[in-house]
Amino acid sequence: MLIFELSSKGRRGYNLPQLDVERIDPQAYLGEYFREDLKFPELSQLDVVRHYTRLSQLNYAIDTTMVPLGSCTMKYNPRINEELADIEGFKNLHPMTPDQYAQGTLRLIYQLQELLKEVGGFKAVSLQPAAGAHGELLGLLMILAYHKDRENLHKRKVLVPDTSHGTNPATASLCGFEVITVRSDQKGELDWEDFEKKLTDDVACFMITNPNTLGIFERRIRDIAEALHRRDALLYMDGANMNALVGLTKPGDWGVDVMHFNLHKTFSTPHGGGGPGGGAVGVSDKLEPYLPVPVVVFEDGQYRLNWNRPKSVGKLLTFYGHVSVIIRALAYILSYGSDLKKVAQHAVLNANYLKGLLKGVFLDPYEHVPRMHEFVLSAQNLLKHEITAMDVAKALLDRGFYAPTVYFPLTVKEALMIEPTETESPKTLERFAQALSEIAELAQKDPQSIKLAPSKTPVKRIKEAEANRKPVLRASLA
Ligand SMILES: *Cc1c(COP(=O)(O)O)cnc(C)c1O
């Protein structure tokens, strides 16, 4: 029997049609999908609610615990933004609606474009890319088009620092470039000598993250831009770490030619499950002609999609960006208003407070270098007890915290990459530091207990390599 239990008054007081379940013939209803032996469990609503509520609590989430993943910026996303993204008129607008009937949505898109131009110091912004890596693809396609226009066909190399996020070399390689790695120096910044040596005439661009993935600000960023521009190479900035900068300084002012924002990281969209996201891209004068179509413009009191862009690299997405992510980002920025810099100030303050609390617990390869919104420690001091960064991460799960990013960036051995974000309170940071200190102490006294962690999670230790290569993505219904 099919389980349909509908009252004449729905949850929200809608009038729902009454289904007479007794009279439904399953065979006629399900057609070729009907199988006599198909047994649906018969459960009360209460049992079903409890089942799914329990399942929802088996995982760690920002609603239940701090998620200190370095690089990912897992901050709390205000609920009001969810409600705004859920407004019928935006949510149900058909993407093919003619411009004159979509003025509200186009206005929001235009407004966010203008605000991001201001925040990043750019000539223009496109909100089309669906994520950071997608923004990188757009950036490099525009750089290719730029060099092609100037008949710079010999420019086939892209430089990336050894601390770069994996998507940077991956995108460069996808676009057919040769990837050249530049070393970082003792202070965790770009090694200037190595950079100068590798900056040859065939370099198309340099992809840099600032602050870099060690949480360290690249102080020579203007020199880097100048050196590149002297050779008609461009500067791509990975803006995933804008959390550390918003409202304080503008990459466009340093000479950055193109940058992606990760709207879902910096400007509040819940993420971690794979999307949807937003990879807005800002550009300098040089790349403005190549922006993807359509471009949202405001002319004669009307918002409109402009397709007439002869030099455009084309279209990046079926329609125009992920509107729900755009709405959340706009709401986040407007809610801070002229105080937007507080995002960056609190993110940096939180990271440095936490770093201070953890002093002496783990090794800090860049102890005397000022940090921005995140920092990378090394669990190498625990190796003598045969405890690794992965063990520390697992033991954190038993103490009610999500684990930080581990083994990245590759330049730090046994790396623990921690980003508390601006939304955690000092109390939470203290509890987190306490948990890490306990783990480090236990590593000396009773390393075996850490090897057995996690013991409180539904899934215990997994074989990492096998879980990556042969993931089991479907639960059996046994
Ligand atoms: C997250 C991240 C990316 C990729 O962004 P997605 O939105 O996940 O595609 C690139 N670079 C850095 C430094 C990042 O942290």
The ligand as an SDF file (V2000), in Angstrom:
LIG
                    3D

 15 15  0  0  0  0  0  0  0  0999 V2000
   38.6490   27.0430   -2.3370 C   0  0  0  0  0  0  0  0  0  0  0  0
   39.8400   27.5000   -3.0510 C   0  0  0  0  0  0  0  0  0  0  0  0
   39.8990   27.4560   -4.4560 C   0  0  0  0  0  0  0  0  0  0  0  0
   38.8390   26.7930   -5.3200 C   0  0  0  0  0  0  0  0  0  0  0  0
   37.5980   27.3630   -5.1600 O   0  0  0  0  0  0  0  0  0  0  0  0
   36.2380   26.5290   -5.3930 P   0  0  0  0  0  0  0  0  0  0  0  0
   35.1960   27.5460   -5.1720 O   0  0  0  0  0  0  0  0  0  0  0  0
   36.2520   25.4320   -4.3870 O   0  0  0  0  0  0  0  0  0  0  0  0
   36.2800   26.0170   -6.8030 O   0  0  0  0  0  0  0  0  0  0  0  0
   41.0150   27.9900   -5.0720 C   0  0  0  0  0  0  0  0  0  0  0  0
   42.0310   28.5100   -4.3500 N   0  0  0  0  0  0  0  0  0  0  0  0
   42.0120   28.5660   -3.0010 C   0  0  0  0  0  0  0  0  0  0  0  0
   43.1720   29.1850   -2.2650 C   0  0  0  0  0  0  0  0  0  0  0  0
   40.9170   28.0510   -2.3070 C   0  0  0  0  0  0  0  0  0  0  0  0
   40.9100   28.0760   -0.9710 O   0  0  0  0  0  0  0  0  0  0  0  0
  1  2  1  0
  2  3  1  0
  2 14  2  0
  3  4  1  0
  3 10  2  0
  4  5  1  0
  5  6  1  0
  6  7  2  0
  6  8  1  0
  6  9  1  0
 10 11  1  0
 11 12  2  0
 12 13  1  0
 12 14  1  0
 14 15  1  0
M  END
$$$$
